[in-house]
Amino acid sequence: MKAFLLSSPWIDWENPAVLAQARRLAEGLRGDEAIARRCFEFVRDEIAHSWDVRSGPVTCRASAVLAERTGYCYAKSHLLAALLRANGIPAGLCYQRLSLEGEGAPYCLHGLNAVHLKAHGWFRIDARGNKPGVDARFTPPVEQLAFPIIGAEERDFDEIWPEPLPVIVEALSRADSIETLYRDLPDITVLPIDRIRCPDGAATRN
């Protein structure tokens, strides 16, 4: 679990402002589940999703997301991981591949979190921010994420990462505005499900 508790350049929970916010959120609470819920709801409800509000700079580092009170889903997941880790709760980053417009191309990665709770183990949460049609909640052990996987080219990746994927950091770092980023959201190429192959070369279907 050590990797999921570290402070790093992007999940910089040792930043004084991030650490102070984490302590405020944990004040008066007992148990990792209660603290994780409050951290989740703070990032979901108090940190605006940049494209929802169409304002703010492009943020990436957790401390910048907190200072600006805005970020894309990836950046919000960095802040949530930082707040959880600052409270001694292991947290990582997860990704989905989604249709940007809801059906077909273009596709983009979507960032969310996994938190390790003593009573439930790893549990995914999505603090991108609710809006009409999106109702993500903290309901362990049952996940209630922002977006279901629907299309054949969409994916729900199983991996839990201690640090952001390089493609995410690169996209956020090179974008000079939220509009620029929206036109060039990070994505990865995936095989069609019916073309995924076993190690022996035999085609399989998941």
Summary of the structure (lengths in Angstrom):
residues: 206
radius of gyration: 16.9
end to end distance: 29.3
largest distance: 55.9
contacts: 643
relative contact order: 0.16
helix: 35%
strand: 18%
